[in-house]
């Protein structure tokens, strides 16, 4: 018999209202991160820190995890450590301190399990969920290196635009005829949005289209994995899911930049 607080059960299909709420959150978060990235790298780091706080605040409730307060504390410490590790760097390599932050986060995660006094139910699920949450926040901090150059900012704006566009294409779920094509729509919408950024910047459109396809697909996939959880009937898990669907695309401008624009993208 499944644990009464377990979130393994999923809903049959997401409602248009739920998908719309996630789209609003995703677009708002993407917009805030885009404005912050254009303004200054330190402001982007502050905004990412706020996103990490949101994730820590609601991740336990989203997945129905045991020991929610301890899990929130671990995610808060680990998430902020990851953000600070890139936010305070003043020179390359921008990710030099990230391994230390990850080590601190993992030590805190296991220490939390050792100190639990509730019999440690579902300990593997708890640790795995914390690691997943930290990994998603870790994807987000890869936006900071991109914000240090004009080329990187352009890629970051393209990825954020693709993430927002893919959340809007998810609204097509209300039409059953296209229900099986949501991933393709997310990729197409992401490509179109990123292409628009490339054209406005006078950048090579081929790279931005590839970026948009990848970012749109990754963002949609994250929402698709979490949208069936029954906890998303509540506002806090919706806020967390929408936020994470934007943070997860941070890996796409970083990898695309290193692969196709190495001369203008910091490592």
C-alpha positions in Angstrom: 0.0 0.0 0.0 1.5 3.4 -1.0 2.3 5.9 1.7 -0.6 8.3 2.3 1.6 11.3 1.7 3.3 9.9 -1.3 3.0 11.8 -4.6 3.5 8.7 -6.8 -0.1 8.9 -8.0 -0.6 11.2 -10.9 -3.6 12.8 -12.5 -5.1 11.6 -15.7 -4.4 14.8 -17.6 -3.5 18.4 -16.8 -6.4 20.9 -16.9 -6.1 24.0 -19.0 -6.3 26.1 -15.8 -3.3 24.3 -14.4 -1.3 24.7 -17.6 -2.3 28.3 -17.9 -1.1 29.0 -14.3 2.3 27.3 -15.1 2.6 29.4 -18.2 2.0 32.6 -16.2 4.7 31.7 -13.7 7.2 30.6 -16.4 6.8 33.7 -18.4 7.1 35.9 -15.3 10.2 34.1 -14.1 11.8 34.2 -17.6 11.1 37.9 -17.9 12.7 38.7 -14.5 15.8 36.6 -15.3 16.1 38.3 -18.7 15.9 41.8 -17.3 18.4 40.9 -14.5 20.8 39.4 -17.1 20.8 42.5 -19.2 21.2 44.7 -16.1 24.2 43.1 -14.4 25.6 39.6 -13.6 25.3 40.3 -9.8 21.6 41.2 -10.2 21.0 37.9 -12.2 22.7 36.1 -9.3 20.3 37.8 -6.8 17.3 36.8 -8.9 18.5 33.2 -9.1 19.0 33.3 -5.4 15.3 34.3 -5.0 14.4 31.4 -7.3 16.4 29.0 -5.1 14.5 30.2 -2.1 11.2 29.5 -3.9 12.4 26.0 -4.8 13.5 25.3 -1.2 10.1 26.7 0.1 7.9 24.5 -2.0 9.9 21.4 -3.3 8.9 19.2 -0.3 5.2 19.9 -0.8 5.4 19.4 -4.6 6.8 15.9 -4.2 5.1 15.1 -0.9 8.4 14.4 0.9 8.9 13.4 4.5 10.6 15.8 6.9 9.6 18.9 4.9 11.3 21.5 7.2 14.6 19.7 7.1 14.4 19.2 3.4 13.6 22.9 2.9 16.7 23.8 5.0 19.0 21.6 3.0 17.7 23.0 -0.3 18.0 26.5 1.0 21.6 26.1 2.2 22.6 24.1 -0.9 20.8 26.3 -3.4 22.2 29.5 -2.0 25.7 28.1 -1.8 25.5 27.2 -5.5 24.3 30.7 -6.4 26.9 32.4 -4.3 29.7 30.2 -5.8 29.2 31.8 -9.2 27.7 35.1 -8.1 30.8 36.3 -6.2 33.4 35.3 -8.8 35.1 38.2 -10.5 37.1 36.4 -13.0 37.3 33.2 -15.0 36.8 30.3 -14.5 33.4 31.2 -13.4 32.5 27.7 -12.1 35.7 27.1 -10.1 33.9 27.2 -6.7 30.8 25.2 -7.8 32.3 21.8 -6.8 32.9 23.1 -3.3 29.3 24.3 -3.1 28.0 21.0 -4.4 30.1 19.2 -1.7 28.6 21.4 1.0 25.1 20.7 -0.3 25.6 17.0 -0.3 27.1 16.9 3.1 24.2 18.9 4.4 21.7 16.5 2.7 23.2 13.4 4.3 23.6 15.1 7.7 19.9 15.9 7.5 19.1 12.2 7.1 21.3 11.3 10.0 19.7 13.8 12.3 16.1 12.8 11.4 14.1 11.6 14.4 11.0 10.3 12.5 12.2 6.8 11.8 13.6 8.0 8.4 10.7 6.8 6.2 11.4 6.9 2.4 15.0 7.9 3.0 16.1 7.0 -0.5 13.2 9.0 -2.0 14.0 12.0 0.2 17.7 12.1 -0.7 17.0 11.5 -4.4 14.5 14.4 -4.4 16.9 16.7 -2.7 19.7 15.9 -5.2 17.2 16.4 -8.1 16.2 19.8 -6.7 19.8 20.9 -6.3 20.6 19.7 -9.8 17.8 21.8 -11.2 19.0 24.9 -9.3 22.5 24.0 -10.5 21.2 24.2 -14.1 20.0 27.7 -13.4 23.3 29.0 -12.1 24.9 28.3 -15.5 23.1 31.5 -16.6 25.6 33.6 -14.7 28.7 32.8 -16.8 26.6 33.6 -19.9 25.8 37.1 -18.5 29.4 38.2 -18.5 29.6 38.8 -22.3 27.4 40.2 -24.9 27.3 37.0 -26.9 26.4 35.0 -23.7 23.6 37.4 -22.8 22.2 37.0 -26.3 22.1 33.2 -25.9 20.6 33.5 -22.5 17.8 35.8 -23.8 17.1 33.3 -26.6 16.9 30.4 -24.1 14.6 32.3 -21.7 12.4 33.4 -24.6 12.2 29.8 -25.7 11.2 28.6 -22.2 8.4 31.2 -22.0 7.2 30.3 -25.5 7.1 26.6 -24.8 5.0 27.2 -21.7 2.5 29.1 -23.9 2.4 26.3 -26.5 1.5 23.9 -23.6 -2.0 25.6 -23.6 -2.7 23.5 -26.7 -3.5 20.7 -24.3 -7.1 21.8 -24.4 -7.4 20.5 -27.9 -7.2 16.7 -27.9 -6.3 16.6 -31.6 -2.9 18.1 -30.8 -2.4 16.6 -27.4 0.2 14.2 -28.6 2.2 17.0 -30.3 2.9 19.2 -27.3 6.6 18.4 -27.4 6.9 19.3 -31.1 4.9 22.5 -30.5 7.2 23.4 -27.6 10.3 22.9 -29.8 8.7 24.9 -32.6 7.6 27.7 -30.3 11.0 27.8 -28.6 12.8 27.9 -32.0 10.5 30.8 -33.2 11.0 32.8 -30.0 14.8 32.3 -30.0 14.9 33.2 -33.7 13.1 36.4 -32.9 15.9 37.2 -30.4 18.6 36.4 -32.9 17.0 38.6 -35.6 16.7 41.5 -33.1 20.4 41.2 -32.2 21.7 40.6 -35.7 23.1 37.2 -34.5 23.6 34.0 -36.5 20.1 32.6 -36.6 21.1 29.0 -37.1 22.7 28.8 -33.6 19.7 30.5 -32.0 17.2 28.2 -33.6 19.1 25.2 -32.3 19.2 26.8 -28.9 15.5 27.5 -29.0 14.6 23.9 -29.9 16.7 22.6 -27.1 15.5 25.1 -24.5 11.9 24.6 -25.5 12.1 20.9 -25.3 13.9 20.8 -21.9 11.5 23.3 -20.4 8.4 21.4 -21.6 9.9 18.1 -20.4 10.3 19.4 -16.9 6.7 20.6 -16.8 5.4 17.4 -18.4 7.1 15.3 -15.7 5.7 17.3 -12.8 2.3 18.5 -14.1 0.5 15.2 -13.3 1.3 15.3 -9.6 -1.8 15.8 -7.5 -0.1 18.4 -5.4 -0.2 20.8 -8.3 -3.8 21.5 -7.3 -2.2 24.0 -4.9 -0.5 27.3 -5.6 2.9 26.6 -4.0 3.8 23.5 -6.1 2.6 25.4 -9.2 5.0 28.3 -8.4 7.9 25.8 -7.9 7.2 23.9 -11.1 6.9 27.0 -13.2 10.1 28.4 -11.7 12.1 25.1 -12.3 10.9 24.9 -15.9 12.8 28.1 -16.5 15.9 27.4 -14.4 16.4 24.0 -16.1 17.1 25.8 -19.5 20.2 27.4 -18.0 22.3 24.5 -19.3 21.3 25.1 -22.9 22.9 28.6 -23.5 26.0 27.4 -21.6 26.5 24.3 -23.8 25.5 25.9 -27.1 27.8 28.8 -26.3 30.8 26.6 -25.6 30.1 24.5 -28.7 29.4 27.2 -31.2 30.6 30.6 -29.9 33.7 29.7 -27.8 35.5 32.9 -28.6 32.8 35.1 -27.1 31.5 32.8 -24.4 33.3 32.4 -21.1 34.0 29.0 -19.7 
